[in-house]
Every structure is written in C-alpha cells, then in structure tokens.
C-alpha cells in the first residue's frame, strides 16, 4: 500500500460461489453444509481477502472479527463484500473496520467489524 490509511476508506470484492466451492470447503473441514447456500466461512474469507490484500493490505495481522449473518446467500449469486475504515489508532498501529456483504439484489447477507494490526503495512500511518 503506497498511500496512508484514512477514515472512511473502503475496498470491495465481488464473487460468485458455486456448489463446487462449497463442496471443496466441506472436504477440507469435514463439516456438513447446506446444499443451497454459501457457507459462512466462505463469506468471511472474502473479508480476509480484502483485509490482507487491499485494505490495509499485505502485512496486515488479523486480530479480531465479529460477523452477524442476517440472510442466507444462495449459491451461484453474485456477492459483494466490503470493508470500511471506521477508526485509526496510529500509536498502536490498529485499524477498526466495518464489514458488509450484500447479494446482487441488495439483500444484506452479513455485517460486522474487524480489528487489524497494520504495523508492517508500508506507509500505512504516514502523515
């Protein structure tokens, strides 16, 4: 990341999960899954991708995540996950973010918060 972090800064990603994606997760975890819905772990994975790749970016350490799942996400439907910086604590290298996932028709699938350590993110807290 070449620019400093700012309040209100956002990143988003779109993804459509297939039945094959859900089956792969089931094989990896050994769990049982609803055959018609995107597993919650895959939705949380979208937030992880955003935090570790886009905002704050590579070098981010995930400290805490809290997610409320509000509606099932049907397989095969485009999902949009986003993160938004809600608080910066540069003295501790901490970044608080709001997380949100919506379906193609605007249904809110999940909301929550994440706390990350951005100490190793180049230029994260530069003036």
N, CA, C and O atoms as a printed pandas DataFrame, in Angstrom:
     atom_number atom_name residue_name chain_id  residue_number  x_coord  y_coord  z_coord
0              1         N          UNK        A               1    0.844   -1.173    0.000
1              2        CA          UNK        A               1    0.000    0.000    0.000
2              3         C          UNK        A               1    0.887    1.232    0.000
3              4         O          UNK        A               1    1.759    1.368    0.858
4              5         N          UNK        A               2    0.681    2.103   -0.921
5              6        CA          UNK        A               2    1.554    3.252   -1.050
6              7         C          UNK        A               2    0.979    4.514   -0.435
7              8         O          UNK        A               2    1.713    5.485   -0.252
8              9         N          UNK        A               3   -0.305    4.540   -0.110
9             10        CA          UNK        A               3   -0.898    5.728    0.479
10            11         C          UNK        A               3   -1.283    5.460    1.914
11            12         O          UNK        A               3   -1.500    4.318    2.320
12            13         N          UNK        A               4   -1.364    6.552    2.684
13            14        CA          UNK        A               4   -1.738    6.437    4.084
14            15         C          UNK        A               4   -3.207    6.041    4.215
15            16         O          UNK        A               4   -4.024    6.336    3.344
16            17         N          UNK        A               5   -3.521    5.374    5.309
17            18        CA          UNK        A               5   -4.898    4.990    5.597
18            19         C          UNK        A               5   -5.675    6.203    6.072
19            20         O          UNK        A               5   -5.128    7.076    6.746
20            21         N          UNK        A               6   -6.977    6.257    5.712
21            22        CA          UNK        A               6   -7.826    7.365    6.117
22            23         C          UNK        A               6   -9.187    6.842    6.572
23            24         O          UNK        A               6   -9.649    5.797    6.113
24            25         N          UNK        A               7   -9.816    7.581    7.476
25            26        CA          UNK        A               7  -11.169    7.228    7.895
26            27         C          UNK        A               7  -12.091    7.238    6.684
27            28         O          UNK        A               7  -12.002    8.122    5.832
28            29         N          UNK        A               8  -12.968    6.259    6.614
29            30        CA          UNK        A               8  -13.928    6.175    5.522
30            31         C          UNK        A               8  -13.402    5.478    4.282
31            32         O          UNK        A               8  -14.167    5.223    3.351
32            33         N          UNK        A               9  -12.119    5.165    4.246
33            34        CA          UNK        A               9  -11.538    4.470    3.094
34            35         C          UNK        A               9  -12.185    3.092    2.970
35            36         O          UNK        A               9  -12.422    2.420    3.974
36            37         N          UNK        A              10  -12.469    2.673    1.736
37            38        CA          UNK        A              10  -13.166    1.408    1.504
38            39         C          UNK        A              10  -12.456    0.547    0.467
39            40         O          UNK        A              10  -11.650    1.026   -0.330
40            41         N          UNK        A              11  -12.779   -0.721    0.508
41            42        CA          UNK        A              11  -12.359   -1.678   -0.524
42            43         C          UNK        A              11  -13.493   -2.678   -0.665
43            44         O          UNK        A              11  -14.238   -2.928    0.283
44            45         N          UNK        A              12  -13.618   -3.251   -1.868
45            46        CA          UNK        A              12  -14.682   -4.230   -2.066
46            47         C          UNK        A              12  -14.245   -5.279   -3.079
47            48         O          UNK        A              12  -13.340   -5.065   -3.886
48            49         N          UNK        A              13  -14.919   -6.415   -3.005
49            50        CA          UNK        A              13  -14.656   -7.510   -3.930
50            51         C          UNK        A              13  -15.992   -8.180   -4.249
51            52         O          UNK        A              13  -16.875   -8.269   -3.396
52            53         N          UNK        A              14  -16.124   -8.646   -5.482
53            54        CA          UNK        A              14  -17.322   -9.388   -5.884
54            55         C          UNK        A              14  -16.931  -10.828   -6.172
55            56         O          UNK        A              14  -15.855  -11.102   -6.702
56            57         N          UNK        A              15  -17.825  -11.743   -5.815
57            58        CA          UNK        A              15  -17.535  -13.161   -6.028
58            59         C          UNK        A              15  -18.851  -13.920   -6.137
59            60         O          UNK        A              15  -19.829  -13.595   -5.465
60            61         N          UNK        A              16  -18.858  -14.913   -6.973
61            62        CA          UNK        A              16  -19.993  -15.820   -7.118
62            63         C          UNK        A              16  -19.494  -17.213   -6.735
63            64         O          UNK        A              16  -18.623  -17.761   -7.410
64            65         N          UNK        A              17  -20.029  -17.786   -5.669
65            66        CA          UNK        A              17  -19.600  -19.106   -5.210
66            67         C          UNK        A              17  -20.481  -20.193   -5.820
67            68         O          UNK        A              17  -21.696  -20.030   -5.938
68            69         N          UNK        A              18  -19.861  -21.290   -6.202
69            70        CA          UNK        A              18  -20.565  -22.413   -6.814
70            71         C          UNK        A              18  -20.743  -23.550   -5.805
71            72         O          UNK        A              18  -20.174  -23.530   -4.714
72            73         N          UNK        A              19  -21.531  -24.521   -6.193
73            74        CA          UNK        A              19  -21.695  -25.723   -5.369
74            75         C          UNK        A              19  -20.350  -26.428   -5.197
75            76         O          UNK        A              19  -20.082  -27.027   -4.156
76            77         N          UNK        A              20  -19.518  -26.351   -6.215
77            78        CA          UNK        A              20  -18.183  -26.949   -6.144
78            79         C          UNK        A              20  -17.321  -26.275   -5.067
79            80         O          UNK        A              20  -16.572  -26.945   -4.356
80            81         N          UNK        A              21  -17.432  -24.947   -4.953
81            82        CA          UNK        A              21  -16.700  -24.218   -3.903
82            83         C          UNK        A              21  -17.133  -24.700   -2.524
83            84         O          UNK        A              21  -16.298  -24.939   -1.652
84            85         N          UNK        A              22  -18.450  -24.843   -2.332
85            86        CA          UNK        A              22  -18.980  -25.310   -1.048
86            87         C          UNK        A              22  -18.525  -26.737   -0.760
87            88         O          UNK        A              22  -18.187  -27.067    0.377
88            89         N          UNK        A              23  -18.515  -27.578   -1.786
89            90        CA          UNK        A              23  -18.073  -28.966   -1.610
90            91         C          UNK        A              23  -16.590  -29.029   -1.259
91            92         O          UNK        A              23  -16.180  -29.855   -0.443
92            93         N          UNK        A              24  -15.786  -28.163   -1.867
93            94        CA          UNK        A              24  -14.360  -28.111   -1.537
94            95         C          UNK        A              24  -14.163  -27.753   -0.068
95            96         O          UNK        A              24  -13.335  -28.357    0.613
96            97         N          UNK        A              25  -14.920  -26.774    0.421
97            98        CA          UNK        A              25  -14.824  -26.393    1.830
98            99         C          UNK        A              25  -15.241  -27.558    2.727
99           100         O          UNK        A              25  -14.597  -27.821    3.742
100          101         N          UNK        A              26  -16.299  -28.245    2.361
101          102        CA          UNK        A              26  -16.761  -29.377    3.153
102          103         C          UNK        A              26  -15.695  -30.468    3.220
103          104         O          UNK        A              26  -15.474  -31.062    4.275
104          105         N          UNK        A              27  -15.037  -30.729    2.094
105          106        CA          UNK        A              27  -13.955  -31.728    2.100
106          107         C          UNK        A              27  -12.805  -31.296    2.991
107          108         O          UNK        A              27  -12.223  -32.121    3.696
108          109         N          UNK        A              28  -12.472  -30.015    2.969
109          110        CA          UNK        A              28  -11.357  -29.517    3.779
110          111         C          UNK        A              28  -11.663  -29.523    5.271
111          112         O          UNK        A              28  -10.783  -29.812    6.082
112          113         N          UNK        A              29  -12.901  -29.207    5.641
113          114        CA          UNK        A              29  -13.249  -29.076    7.052
114          115         C          UNK        A              29  -13.902  -30.324    7.642
115          116         O          UNK        A              29  -13.886  -30.523    8.856
116          117         N          UNK        A              30  -14.474  -31.157    6.784
117          118        CA          UNK        A              30  -15.174  -32.329    7.285
118          119         C          UNK        A              30  -16.535  -32.013    7.851
119          120         O          UNK        A              30  -17.187  -32.890    8.419
120          121         N          UNK        A              31  -16.983  -30.770    7.707
121          122        CA          UNK        A              31  -18.272  -30.363    8.243
122          123         C          UNK        A              31  -19.406  -30.699    7.308
123          124         O          UNK        A              31  -19.194  -31.194    6.200
124          125         N          UNK        A              32  -20.613  -30.425    7.766
125          126        CA          UNK        A              32  -21.788  -30.591    6.917
126          127         C          UNK        A              32  -22.272  -29.205    6.510
127          128         O          UNK        A              32  -22.194  -28.258    7.293
128          129         N          UNK        A              33  -22.763  -29.095    5.303
129          130        CA          UNK        A              33  -23.158  -27.792    4.771
130          131         C          UNK        A              33  -24.548  -27.847    4.181
131          132         O          UNK        A              33  -25.009  -28.903    3.748
132          133         N          UNK        A              34  -25.214  -26.709    4.163
133          134        CA          UNK        A              34  -26.494  -26.562    3.485
134          135         C          UNK        A              34  -26.205  -26.569    1.982
135          136         O          UNK        A              34  -25.415  -25.757    1.501
136          137         N          UNK        A              35  -26.819  -27.451    1.263
137          138        CA          UNK        A              35  -26.519  -27.644   -0.158
138          139         C          UNK        A              35  -26.890  -26.445   -1.030
139          140         O          UNK        A              35  -26.382  -26.331   -2.146
140          141         N          UNK        A              36  -27.747  -25.559   -0.563
141          142        CA          UNK        A              36  -28.227  -24.453   -1.395
142          143         C          UNK        A              36  -27.610  -23.104   -1.070
143          144         O          UNK        A              36  -27.844  -22.128   -1.784
144          145         N          UNK        A              37  -26.815  -23.033    0.010
145          146        CA          UNK        A              37  -26.322  -21.735    0.474
146          147         C          UNK        A              37  -24.801  -21.687    0.547
147          148         O          UNK        A              37  -24.131  -22.700    0.749
148          149         N          UNK        A              38  -24.281  -20.474    0.376
149          150        CA          UNK        A              38  -22.844  -20.245    0.519
150          151         C          UNK        A              38  -22.495  -20.406    1.995
151          152         O          UNK        A              38  -23.124  -19.770    2.840
152          153         N          UNK        A              39  -21.509  -21.238    2.327
153          154        CA          UNK        A              39  -21.098  -21.391    3.720
154          155         C          UNK        A              39  -20.583  -20.059    4.288
155          156         O          UNK        A              39  -19.923  -19.287    3.592
156          157         N          UNK        A              40  -20.892  -19.813    5.541
157          158        CA          UNK        A              40  -20.475  -18.574    6.198
158          159         C          UNK        A              40  -18.965  -18.401    6.167
159          160         O          UNK        A              40  -18.475  -17.276    6.071
160          161         N          UNK        A              41  -18.224  -19.494    6.246
161          162        CA          UNK        A              41  -16.758  -19.410    6.219
162          163         C          UNK        A              41  -16.257  -18.816    4.902
163          164         O          UNK        A              41  -15.253  -18.104    4.893
164          165         N          UNK        A              42  -16.934  -19.093    3.801
165          166        CA          UNK        A              42  -16.519  -18.524    2.520
166          167         C          UNK        A              42  -16.805  -17.025    2.471
167          168         O          UNK        A              42  -16.038  -16.266    1.878
168          169         N          UNK        A              43  -17.890  -16.602    3.083
169          170        CA          UNK        A              43  -18.198  -15.164    3.147
170          171         C          UNK        A              43  -17.148  -14.459    4.000
171          172         O          UNK        A              43  -16.640  -13.407    3.612
172          173         N          UNK        A              44  -16.821  -15.027    5.157
173          174        CA          UNK        A              44  -15.764  -14.436    5.991
174          175         C          UNK        A              44  -14.434  -14.431    5.257
175          176         O          UNK        A              44  -13.607  -13.547    5.482
176          177         N          UNK        A              45  -14.216  -15.403    4.385
177          178        CA          UNK        A              45  -12.999  -15.441    3.584
178          179         C          UNK        A              45  -12.876  -14.233    2.659
179          180         O          UNK        A              45  -11.766  -13.783    2.372
180          181         N          UNK        A              46  -13.999  -13.710    2.194
181          182        CA          UNK        A              46  -13.961  -12.501    1.374
182          183         C          UNK        A              46  -13.425  -11.320    2.174
183          184         O          UNK        A              46  -12.643  -10.517    1.665
184          185         N          UNK        A              47  -13.856  -11.221    3.439
185          186        CA          UNK        A              47  -13.340  -10.142    4.298
186          187         C          UNK        A              47  -11.839  -10.320    4.532
187          188         O          UNK        A              47  -11.082   -9.350    4.498
188          189         N          UNK        A              48  -11.420  -11.546    4.767
189          190        CA          UNK        A              48   -9.990  -11.818    4.963
190          191         C          UNK        A              48   -9.184  -11.405    3.743
191          192         O          UNK        A              48   -8.113  -10.811    3.869
192          193         N          UNK        A              49   -9.703  -11.721    2.558
193          194        CA          UNK        A              49   -9.022  -11.335    1.325
194          195         C          UNK        A              49   -8.876   -9.823    1.241
195          196         O          UNK        A              49   -7.795   -9.314    0.947
196          197         N          UNK        A              50   -9.956   -9.113    1.499
197          198        CA          UNK        A              50   -9.905   -7.650    1.422
198          199         C          UNK        A              50   -8.890   -7.072    2.405
199          200         O          UNK        A              50   -8.102   -6.196    2.047
200          201         N          UNK        A              51   -8.910   -7.561    3.637
201          202        CA          UNK        A              51   -8.023   -7.016    4.661
202          203         C          UNK        A              51   -6.561   -7.332    4.377
203          204         O          UNK        A              51   -5.690   -6.494    4.612
204          205         N          UNK        A              52   -6.288   -8.507    3.883
205          206        CA          UNK        A              52   -4.909   -8.918    3.664
206          207         C          UNK        A              52   -4.314   -8.502    2.339
207          208         O          UNK        A              52   -3.094   -8.505    2.178
208          209         N          UNK        A              53   -5.167   -8.141    1.377
209          210        CA          UNK        A              53   -4.670   -7.798    0.051
210          211         C          UNK        A              53   -4.897   -6.323   -0.274
211          212         O          UNK        A              53   -4.019   -5.671   -0.838
212          213         N          UNK        A              54   -6.069   -5.794    0.079
213          214        CA          UNK        A              54   -6.440   -4.449   -0.357
214          215         C          UNK        A              54   -6.382   -3.376    0.729
215          216         O          UNK        A              54   -5.758   -2.334    0.528
216          217         N          UNK        A              55   -7.012   -3.611    1.860
217          218        CA          UNK        A              55   -7.148   -2.563    2.869
218          219         C          UNK        A              55   -7.158   -3.155    4.269
219          220         O          UNK        A              55   -8.143   -3.800    4.628
220          221         N          UNK        A              56   -6.148   -2.980    5.061
221          222        CA          UNK        A              56   -4.946   -2.204    4.815
222          223         C          UNK        A              56   -3.975   -2.801    3.797
223          224         O          UNK        A              56   -3.238   -2.049    3.159
224          225         N          UNK        A              57   -3.946   -4.122    3.622
225          226        CA          UNK        A              57   -3.079   -4.710    2.614
226          227         C          UNK        A              57   -2.091   -5.709    3.175
227          228         O          UNK        A              57   -2.180   -6.111    4.335
228          229         N          UNK        A              58   -1.143   -6.108    2.334
229          230        CA          UNK        A              58   -0.153   -7.110    2.726
230          231         C          UNK        A              58    0.613   -6.650    3.961
231          232         O          UNK        A              58    1.005   -5.488    4.074
232          233         N          UNK        A              59    0.817   -7.586    4.880
233          234        CA          UNK        A              59    1.472   -7.278    6.143
234          235         C          UNK        A              59    0.481   -7.046    7.273
235          236         O          UNK        A              59    0.878   -6.861    8.424
236          237         N          UNK        A              60   -0.806   -7.055    6.949
237          238        CA          UNK        A              60   -1.848   -6.883    7.957
238          239         C          UNK        A              60   -1.947   -8.139    8.817
239          240         O          UNK        A              60   -1.901   -9.257    8.304
240          241         N          UNK        A              61   -2.084   -7.946   10.125
241          242        CA          UNK        A              61   -2.313   -9.058   11.046
242          243         C          UNK        A              61   -3.745   -8.963   11.559
243          244         O          UNK        A              61   -4.142   -7.963   12.158
244          245         N          UNK        A              62   -4.504  -10.011   11.316
245          246        CA          UNK        A              62   -5.908  -10.097   11.712
246          247         C          UNK        A              62   -5.973  -10.359   13.217
247          248         O          UNK        A              62   -5.450  -11.373   13.677
248          249         N          UNK        A              63   -6.594   -9.483   13.988
249          250        CA          UNK        A              63   -6.695   -9.674   15.428
250          251         C          UNK        A              63   -8.065  -10.175   15.868
251          252         O          UNK        A              63   -8.170  -11.042   16.734
252          253         N          UNK        A              64   -9.119   -9.617   15.259
253          254        CA          UNK        A              64  -10.468   -9.972   15.706
254          255         C          UNK        A              64  -11.469   -9.718   14.599
255          256         O          UNK        A              64  -11.342   -8.762   13.834
256          257         N          UNK        A              65  -12.471  -10.588   14.521
257          258        CA          UNK        A              65  -13.580  -10.369   13.603
258          259         C          UNK        A              65  -14.868  -10.794   14.279
259          260         O          UNK        A              65  -14.923  -11.794   14.994
260          261         N          UNK        A              66  -15.891  -10.013   14.035
261          262        CA          UNK        A              66  -17.227  -10.293   14.554
262          263         C          UNK        A              66  -18.183  -10.147   13.371
263          264         O          UNK        A              66  -18.252   -9.085   12.752
264          265         N          UNK        A              67  -18.918  -11.212   13.060
265          266        CA          UNK        A              67  -19.818  -11.170   11.909
266          267         C          UNK        A              67  -21.203  -11.651   12.312
267          268         O          UNK        A              67  -21.354  -12.690   12.955
268          269         N          UNK        A              68  -22.203  -10.885   11.928
269          270        CA          UNK        A              68  -23.607  -11.291   12.102
270          271         C          UNK        A              68  -24.144  -11.676   10.728
271          272         O          UNK        A              68  -24.140  -10.871    9.798
272          273         N          UNK        A              69  -24.599  -12.905   10.617
273          274        CA          UNK        A              69  -25.175  -13.371    9.360
274          275         C          UNK        A              69  -26.676  -13.145    9.415
275          276         O          UNK        A              69  -27.362  -13.673   10.290
276          277         N          UNK        A              70  -27.179  -12.359    8.480
277          278        CA          UNK        A              70  -28.563  -11.899    8.516
278          279         C          UNK        A              70  -29.484  -12.650    7.564
279          280         O          UNK        A              70  -30.690  -12.731    7.796
280          281         N          UNK        A              71  -28.918  -13.197    6.498
281          282        CA          UNK        A              71  -29.719  -13.914    5.495
282          283         C          UNK        A              71  -28.825  -14.930    4.807
283          284         O          UNK        A              71  -27.614  -14.730    4.712
284          285         N          UNK        A              72  -29.413  -16.021    4.327
285          286        CA          UNK        A              72  -28.601  -16.983    3.569
286          287         C          UNK        A              72  -28.203  -16.392    2.214
287          288         O          UNK        A              72  -28.938  -15.605    1.618
288          289         N          UNK        A              73  -27.035  -16.789    1.754
289          290        CA          UNK        A              73  -26.552  -16.362    0.438
290          291         C          UNK        A              73  -26.686  -17.542   -0.517
291          292         O          UNK        A              73  -25.968  -18.531   -0.367
292          293         N          UNK        A              74  -27.578  -17.467   -1.483
293          294        CA          UNK        A              74  -27.761  -18.581   -2.414
294          295         C          UNK        A              74  -26.506  -18.817   -3.259
295          296         O          UNK        A              74  -25.849  -17.873   -3.697
296          297         N          UNK        A              75  -26.192  -20.079   -3.473
297          298        CA          UNK        A              75  -25.081  -20.432   -4.358
298          299         C          UNK        A              75  -25.374  -19.898   -5.755
299          300         O          UNK        A              75  -26.530  -19.856   -6.177
300          301         N          UNK        A              76  -24.345  -19.495   -6.461
301          302        CA          UNK        A              76  -24.496  -19.021   -7.826
302          303         C          UNK        A              76  -24.893  -17.566   -7.957
303          304         O          UNK        A              76  -25.012  -17.063   -9.074
304          305         N          UNK        A              77  -25.103  -16.869   -6.836
305          306        CA          UNK        A              77  -25.490  -15.466   -6.883
306          307         C          UNK        A              77  -24.277  -14.595   -6.570
307          308         O          UNK        A              77  -23.483  -14.922   -5.688
308          309         N          UNK        A              78  -24.135  -13.491   -7.293
309          310        CA          UNK        A              78  -23.014  -12.579   -7.068
310          311         C          UNK        A              78  -23.138  -11.919   -5.693
311          312         O          UNK        A              78  -24.185  -11.376   -5.339
312          313         N          UNK        A              79  -22.048  -11.981   -4.929
313          314        CA          UNK        A              79  -21.971  -11.329   -3.629
314          315         C          UNK        A              79  -20.944  -10.207   -3.699
315          316         O          UNK        A              79  -19.926  -10.330   -4.380
316          317         N          UNK        A              80  -21.212   -9.123   -3.000
317          318        CA          UNK        A              80  -20.252   -8.033   -2.895
318          319         C          UNK        A              80  -19.905   -7.854   -1.429
319          320         O          UNK        A              80  -20.768   -7.545   -0.607
320          321         N          UNK        A              81  -18.630   -8.052   -1.110
321          322        CA          UNK        A              81  -18.132   -7.856    0.257
322          323         C          UNK        A              81  -17.345   -6.556    0.286
323          324         O          UNK        A              81  -16.631   -6.230   -0.662
324          325         N          UNK        A              82  -17.481   -5.819    1.378
325          326        CA          UNK        A              82  -16.749   -4.559    1.502
326          327         C          UNK        A              82  -16.264   -4.364    2.926
327          328         O          UNK        A              82  -16.830   -4.897    3.880
328          329         N          UNK        A              83  -15.193   -3.579    3.041
329          330        CA          UNK        A              83  -14.668   -3.160    4.338
330          331         C          UNK        A              83  -14.490   -1.648    4.292
331          332         O          UNK        A              83  -14.168   -1.082    3.247
332          333         N          UNK        A              84  -14.703   -0.997    5.439
333          334        CA          UNK        A              84  -14.559    0.452    5.539
334          335         C          UNK        A              84  -13.855    0.788    6.847
335          336         O          UNK        A              84  -14.234    0.293    7.909
336          337         N          UNK        A              85  -12.838    1.624    6.765
337          338        CA          UNK        A              85  -12.111    2.050    7.968
338          339         C          UNK        A              85  -13.011    2.958    8.796
339          340         O          UNK        A              85  -13.495    3.979    8.308
340          341         N          UNK        A              86  -13.232    2.574   10.064
341          342        CA          UNK        A              86  -14.081    3.359   10.962
342          343         C          UNK        A              86  -13.293    4.028   12.085
343          344         O          UNK        A              86  -13.783    4.958   12.727
344          345         N          UNK        A              87  -12.080    3.555   12.317
345          346        CA          UNK        A              87  -11.256    4.140   13.378
346          347         C          UNK        A              87   -9.794    3.796   13.114
347          348         O          UNK        A              87   -9.472    2.672   12.729
348          349         N          UNK        A              88   -8.916    4.768   13.323
349          350        CA          UNK        A              88   -7.474    4.571   13.200
350          351         C          UNK        A              88   -6.821    4.894   14.533
351          352         O          UNK        A              88   -7.098    5.929   15.139
352          353         N          UNK        A              89   -5.952    4.002   14.982
353          354        CA          UNK        A              89   -5.183    4.236   16.215
354          355         C          UNK        A              89   -3.699    4.091   15.869
355          356         O          UNK        A              89   -3.095    3.057   16.154
356          357         N          UNK        A              90   -3.107    5.129   15.251
357          358        CA          UNK        A              90   -1.740    5.023   14.755
358          359         C          UNK        A              90   -0.714    4.721   15.839
359          360         O          UNK        A              90    0.285    4.053   15.570
360          361         N          UNK        A              91   -0.941    5.200   17.056
361          362        CA          UNK        A              91    0.015    4.953   18.138
362          363         C          UNK        A              91    0.138    3.467   18.461
363          364         O          UNK        A              91    1.161    3.025   18.983
364          365         N          UNK        A              92   -0.906    2.696   18.152
365          366        CA          UNK        A              92   -0.899    1.246   18.390
366          367         C          UNK        A              92   -0.897    0.453   17.084
367          368         O          UNK        A              92   -0.898   -0.778   17.106
368          369         N          UNK        A              93   -0.892    1.145   15.960
369          370        CA          UNK        A              93   -0.937    0.514   14.632
370          371         C          UNK        A              93   -2.212   -0.302   14.427
371          372         O          UNK        A              93   -2.198   -1.317   13.731
372          373         N          UNK        A              94   -3.312    0.142   15.033
373          374        CA          UNK        A              94   -4.579   -0.583   14.943
374          375         C          UNK        A              94   -5.544    0.109   13.990
375          376         O          UNK        A              94   -5.603    1.336   13.914
376          377         N          UNK        A              95   -6.296   -0.714   13.267
377          378        CA          UNK        A              95   -7.307   -0.224   12.337
378          379         C          UNK        A              95   -8.597   -0.992   12.605
379          380         O          UNK        A              95   -8.619   -2.223   12.574
380          381         N          UNK        A              96   -9.674   -0.248   12.870
381          382        CA          UNK        A              96  -11.001   -0.837   13.022
382          383         C          UNK        A              96  -11.743   -0.659   11.702
383          384         O          UNK        A              96  -11.676    0.401   11.081
384          385         N          UNK        A              97  -12.446   -1.698   11.283
385          386        CA          UNK        A              97  -13.174   -1.645   10.010
386          387         C          UNK        A              97  -14.569   -2.230   10.164
387          388         O          UNK        A              97  -14.780   -3.181   10.917
388          389         N          UNK        A              98  -15.513   -1.650    9.443
389          390        CA          UNK        A              98  -16.851   -2.228    9.314
390          391         C          UNK        A              98  -16.794   -3.193    8.135
391          392         O          UNK        A              98  -16.150   -2.915    7.123
392          393         N          UNK        A              99  -17.476   -4.331    8.275
393          394        CA          UNK        A              99  -17.533   -5.317    7.196
394          395         C          UNK        A              99  -18.986   -5.505    6.776
395          396         O          UNK        A              99  -19.901   -5.422    7.595
396          397         N          UNK        A             100  -19.182   -5.760    5.476
397          398        CA          UNK        A             100  -20.548   -5.908    4.969
398          399         C          UNK        A             100  -20.525   -6.779    3.724
399          400         O          UNK        A             100  -19.608   -6.695    2.907
400          401         N          UNK        A             101  -21.545   -7.613    3.593
401          402        CA          UNK        A             101  -21.709   -8.431    2.397
402          403         C          UNK        A             101  -23.167   -8.347    1.959
403          404         O          UNK        A             101  -24.078   -8.543    2.763
404          405         N          UNK        A             102  -23.379   -8.052    0.668
405          406        CA          UNK        A             102  -24.729   -7.975    0.120
406          407         C          UNK        A             102  -24.824   -8.850   -1.126
407          408         O          UNK        A             102  -23.832   -9.092   -1.813
408          409         N          UNK        A             103  -26.027   -9.314   -1.397
409          410        CA          UNK        A             103  -26.264  -10.112   -2.603
410          411         C          UNK        A             103  -26.545   -9.186   -3.779
411          412         O          UNK        A             103  -26.664   -7.973   -3.610
412          413         N          UNK        A             104  -26.650   -9.761   -4.958
413          414        CA          UNK        A             104  -26.874   -8.991   -6.181
414          415         C          UNK        A             104  -28.162   -8.174   -6.128
415          416         O          UNK        A             104  -28.244   -7.108   -6.738
416          417         N          UNK        A             105  -29.171   -8.668   -5.401
417          418        CA          UNK        A             105  -30.440   -7.937   -5.322
418          419         C          UNK        A             105  -30.474   -6.941   -4.165
419          420         O          UNK        A             105  -31.510   -6.334   -3.895
420          421         N          UNK        A             106  -29.323   -6.769   -3.471
421          422        CA          UNK        A             106  -29.228   -5.797   -2.385
422          423         C          UNK        A             106  -29.526   -6.357   -1.008
423          424         O          UNK        A             106  -29.456   -5.622   -0.023
424          425         N          UNK        A             107  -29.855   -7.630   -0.912
425          426        CA          UNK        A             107  -30.117   -8.238    0.391
426          427         C          UNK        A             107  -28.848   -8.226    1.227
427          428         O          UNK        A             107  -27.786   -8.654    0.775
428          429         N          UNK        A             108  -28.972   -7.733    2.443
429          430        CA          UNK        A             108  -27.818   -7.714    3.346
430          431         C          UNK        A             108  -27.617   -9.126    3.896
431          432         O          UNK        A             108  -28.473   -9.654    4.606
432          433         N          UNK        A             109  -26.494   -9.720    3.565
433          434        CA          UNK        A             109  -26.168  -11.082    3.962
434          435         C          UNK        A             109  -25.460  -11.104    5.314
435          436         O          UNK        A             109  -25.780  -11.926    6.174
436          437         N          UNK        A             110  -24.489  -10.194    5.501
437          438        CA          UNK        A             110  -23.698  -10.183    6.735
438          439         C          UNK        A             110  -23.169   -8.784    7.009
439          440         O          UNK        A             110  -22.867   -8.025    6.088
440          441         N          UNK        A             111  -23.062   -8.456    8.292
441          442        CA          UNK        A             111  -22.423   -7.209    8.715
442          443         C          UNK        A             111  -21.555   -7.530    9.916
443          444         O          UNK        A             111  -21.756   -8.533   10.601
444          445         N          UNK        A             112  -20.592   -6.668   10.156
445          446        CA          UNK        A             112  -19.750   -6.890   11.322
446          447         C          UNK        A             112  -18.633   -5.884   11.432
447          448         O          UNK        A             112  -18.683   -4.786   10.878
448          449         N          UNK        A             113  -17.607   -6.306   12.178
449          450        CA          UNK        A             113  -16.452   -5.462   12.450
450          451         C          UNK        A             113  -15.198   -6.313   12.422
451          452         O          UNK        A             113  -15.235   -7.517   12.676
452          453         N          UNK        A             114  -14.099   -5.669   12.113
453          454        CA          UNK        A             114  -12.799   -6.340   12.162
454          455         C          UNK        A             114  -11.797   -5.389   12.798
455          456         O          UNK        A             114  -11.891   -4.169   12.655
456          457         N          UNK        A             115  -10.839   -5.973   13.499
457          458        CA          UNK        A             115   -9.738   -5.219   14.088
458          459         C          UNK        A             115   -8.457   -5.832   13.566
459          460         O          UNK        A             115   -8.245   -7.039   13.680
460          461         N          UNK        A             116   -7.593   -4.993   12.987
461          462        CA          UNK        A             116   -6.339   -5.485   12.434
462          463         C          UNK        A             116   -5.171   -4.646   12.934
463          464         O          UNK        A             116   -5.323   -3.482   13.304
464          465         N          UNK        A             117   -4.006   -5.274   12.933
465          466        CA          UNK        A             117   -2.749   -4.610   13.245
466          467         C          UNK        A             117   -2.068   -4.322   11.911
467          468         O          UNK        A             117   -1.801   -5.239   11.135
468          469         N          UNK        A             118   -1.795   -3.068   11.651
469          470        CA          UNK        A             118   -1.227   -2.681   10.358
470          471         C          UNK        A             118    0.221   -2.227   10.496
471          472         O          UNK        A             118    0.706   -1.444    9.679
472          473         N          UNK        A             119    0.896   -2.699   11.495
473          474        CA          UNK        A             119    2.277   -2.279   11.804
474          475         C          UNK        A             119    3.223   -2.492   10.632
475          476         O          UNK        A             119    4.068   -1.640   10.357
476          477         N          UNK        A             120    3.093   -3.609    9.946
477          478        CA          UNK        A             120    4.022   -3.948    8.869
478          479         C          UNK        A             120    3.583   -3.469    7.500
479          480         O          UNK        A             120    4.266   -3.728    6.510
480          481         N          UNK        A             121    2.459   -2.775    7.423
481          482        CA          UNK        A             121    1.966   -2.297    6.139
482          483         C          UNK        A             121    2.732   -1.019    5.782
483          484         O          UNK        A             121    2.641   -0.013    6.485
484          485         N          UNK        A             122    3.473   -1.073    4.702
485          486        CA          UNK        A             122    4.315    0.057    4.300
486          487         C          UNK        A             122    3.488    1.315    4.116
487          488         O          UNK        A             122    2.518    1.323    3.358
488          489         N          UNK        A             123    3.873    2.384    4.812
489          490        CA          UNK        A             123    3.237    3.678    4.645
490          491         C          UNK        A             123    1.853    3.806    5.236
491          492         O          UNK        A             123    1.191    4.819    5.010
492          493         N          UNK        A             124    1.386    2.817    5.986
493          494        CA          UNK        A             124    0.010    2.834    6.470
494          495         C          UNK        A             124   -0.331    4.075    7.280
495          496         O          UNK        A             124   -1.406    4.649    7.105
496          497         N          UNK        A             125    0.561    4.494    8.157
497          498        CA          UNK        A             125    0.250    5.612    9.046
498          499         C          UNK        A             125    1.121    6.826    8.790
499          500         O          UNK        A             125    1.306    7.649    9.686
500          501         N          UNK        A             126    1.661    6.954    7.587
501          502        CA          UNK        A             126    2.462    8.124    7.253
502          503         C          UNK        A             126    1.572    9.358    7.242
503          504         O          UNK        A             126    0.393    9.266    6.899
504          505         N          UNK        A             127    2.118   10.502    7.610
505          506        CA          UNK        A             127    1.331   11.743    7.570
506          507         C          UNK        A             127    1.003   12.165    6.158
507          508         O          UNK        A             127    0.348   13.187    5.955
